[in-house]
């Protein structure tokens, strides 16, 4: 394979790889917002009260390249903590030092991180649920104690759409999510349920999305793991899922627009296939 072809593989995450060199995809997932549909709204989040599960899809052969970009960024900026977007934006915790820097220096930091996010050979995937919209549609009353946590809906939708991409390339799909000691077993259970039983959504409502079958999930899904926040690919996933969620409430959010302009979000990496593969915005007003 020529050097030019090898470069294309690492810069275009939608390119199809030749038969015989296919390693599994990995979907790196993080969450943002409150997963409980019946928790009272946080006044501080008025107008942007979401829950989202999402992150980035990466081919096995591209994992090292993506991890190296994050590690080199941390070295350049002498970071002692993971690149956690909300801490970076608020200039708190391990990023309080940004508040003491010149604007020029801050701009350089953000431009560097944005370059990492769009240079990495990844595709943003996710599902964002508007919590007030979920309540307004009567789901709490309709399902009572049988209702799902918002994270199960968002997890299942995101994994299913990533699995469609894996199926196209005849690859397995692994899932890695950010560890949360109180919730690790629950998320692993979501994955194992998908692998055994497929989606649990109403078929009459989900048919238009051309959902995968139970048999598809059994064939495509590989393993699920949880890793700490500091894991390099989860740092990328953190920025992606927040940007995808924030955009639905703030159409001018610059980080999302940057990812969009570089076709690093599924809707733009696979134009014309949004309803089946793109980011799912759930329980929002039309």
N, C-alpha and C positions, 0 to 999 in steps of 0.2 A: 504494500500500500504506500502511495506517495505521501510525502510530508504534507502536501496541500490537502489530501483527503483526510489525514489524521487530524489536521487543524479543524476541518469542517465538522468532524465528529464532536469535537470538544466545544465548538462555538455555537452549533445549532442543535439544541436538545430535541428537536422534532425530527431530525434526520433518521432514516431507517438504517440499521446496521446489518451488514451481510450475515447470512446464515452461517452458523458455526462459531460466531464470536459473541453470541448473545448471553450476557450475564443478566441476572434479575434486576428489575427496577426496585428502588426503595423509595417509599413515601415517608418523608420526615414530617411529623405533625406536632403542632403546638396548639394551644387554645387561648382565647382571649374573651373576657367577659364572664358573666355569671351563668353557670350551667343549669341553675334551678329556675324553672318557669314561674314558680309561685312566690319567689322572693320579691319583697317590695322593691320598687325602683329606687335606685340611688340618685338623690337629687343632683349630685355632682355629675351624673351622666345623662342628664335630661337632654333629649334630642338625639342621643346616640347610645341607647341602651341595647347593646347587642350581646349575643353569644356566637362565637365562631370557632370552628375546628378547621385547621388547614395548615398549609406549609408548602413544601416543594417536592417534586418528583424528580428522581435522579437515576440515570442508568448506572449499573454497577461499574462499568469501565470509566465513569466520570466522577466517581466518589472522591478519589484522591485529589483530583484537580480542584474540586470545590472546597474540600477541607483545607488544602494548602492556601487558597486565597484568604480564608478566614484567619488561619494561623499567622500568615504574613502580615495581615492587617493589625492583628493584636501586637505583633512584634514592633511594627512601625510606630504604633502609638503607645507602646509600653503599658498595655492594658493588664490589669490584675484581676479583672472580672469579665464575665461573658458580655458580648455585645447585645444587651437587652434593650430593645427599642424604646420602651417607655422611660427607662432610666436615662437613656441617652437624650431623649427629647426634653425631659424635665430637668436634666443636669443635676440629678440627685444620686445618692449612694456612690457607687464607684465612678460616676461621671460628674461629680460635683466640680472637678477641676476644669471642665469645659466652661463653666460660668466665670472663670478667672482668666480665660484666654481672650485674645483679640478676636474681633469678628472675622478677620482674614483667616486666622488659625481655625476657628470654628467651621468656617466654610470649607476649608481644606479637609477637615475631618469628615464632614458629611459627604463631600464629593468623593472622597476615598471610599467610604462605606457604600455609597450608591454604586460606585464602579464595581465593588466586590459583588453586589447583589445581581448586577446585570451581566457581569463577565462569567459568573458561575454558570455551568451548563445545567440549568434547572428550569422547571416549569412550575409556576404557582398554581396550586389546586386548593379548593376549600368550599365550605358552606357557611354562610352567615345568616343567623336567625335574628329577626327583630323581636325582642322579648315582649314589648307592649303589643305588637301585632299578633303574637302568638296568643296572648291572653284575650285580645279583642275578638279573635275568631272563635272563642268559646271552647278551646281545646281543654282547658282545665276542667270545666264542668262536664264536657262530653266524655272524657276518658277517666275522670276521677282518680282513684288510686292506681289504675292501670296505666296512667300516662307515662310516657318516656321522659327521662331527662333530656334537655335540649342537646346534650353532647352525643347521645346515641344517634339521633337523627342526623346531626352534622357529621359525625364520624362515618356512618353508613353511606351517606351520600358522597362524601369525599373519597372514600376508599373505592366505592363502586365506579366512580368516574376515572380514577387512576387505573383501576383494573381494566377498563375498556381500552386504555392506551397500551397497557401491557399485553392484552390479548392480540392487538393488531400486530405486535412484533413477536408474538409467540414466546413471551417471556413470563417468568414468575413475578409476583409482586410481594415484597416484604414491607412491613410497616414498622417504623421506629417512632415512638412518641416520647415527649418530655416526662420524666418520672415525677410522680406525685404519690407519696407513700399511701395516702388515704384513698387513692383512686386507681392505682395501677391494675389491680385485679378486675375492676369494673371494665376498663378499656380493653384489657386482654379478653375478657368475656365477650365484648362486642365483636372483636375480631373472630374469635372462635365460633360465635353464633353465625356470623356471615359465612364463614367457611363451610359450616355444616348445613345451614338452613337457607342461606341467601337473604334477600331483602324482605322486610316485614311490612312494607308499605302497601296501601290499598292498590290493587292491580288496575282498577278502573281509572285511578288518578295518575298513576305513575307510568302507564303504558306509553304515553306520548314521548317519554324520555328514552324509550328503547332499552329498558333495564336488562342487566345480565341475569342469567338464570342461576338457580342453585348449583347446577352442574358446572357452570362457568366459574363460580367462586371456588368450588372444590378443586378445580384444575389450576386456577391462576394463583390463588393466595398461597404464600409460602409460610413465613414465620412472622411473629410479632415480638418486639423487644421494647423496653423502655430504658432511656439513658438520661444522664443528668443534663441540666441546662447548659453546662459548659461545652457539651459536645458540639463540634464545629457546625455540622449541618443543621442542628436544631437552632443555632443562632441565626442562620439564614431563614429558617422556617418562621421564627419569631417575628422578624421584620415583614415577611411576606403576608402572614395571616393578619397582622395588625393593619397593614396597608390596605388589604382587600376589604376588611371590615370597615375601616374608617372611611374609605371612598364612598360607600353607600350613603353616608351621612354628610360627607364633605367632598363634593365633586371636584374641588380644586386641590385636594390633598396632594402635595408635590411628589411624595415618594411613590404613591400609586401611579401617578402620571409618568414617572420615570420608568417604572417597571413595564407599564403599558407601551410606552414608546419604543421599548426594546423587545417587545413581543415576548416577555417573560411570564405572562399570565395566560392561562389556558385559553381564554376567550380569543386572544390575539395570536397565540401560537398555532391554534387550529381554527382559523376564521370560518364562520358559517356553521359551526357545530356547537355553539354556545349552550343550547338547551340540553345537550347530551353529555358534554364534556366540560363546559365552562364553569365558572364559579356560580354556585347556587345561592341566590338571595331569597330567603324563605320567610314568609309572613310579613312581607313589606306591602304597603299600598301600591297599587298599579301606578 
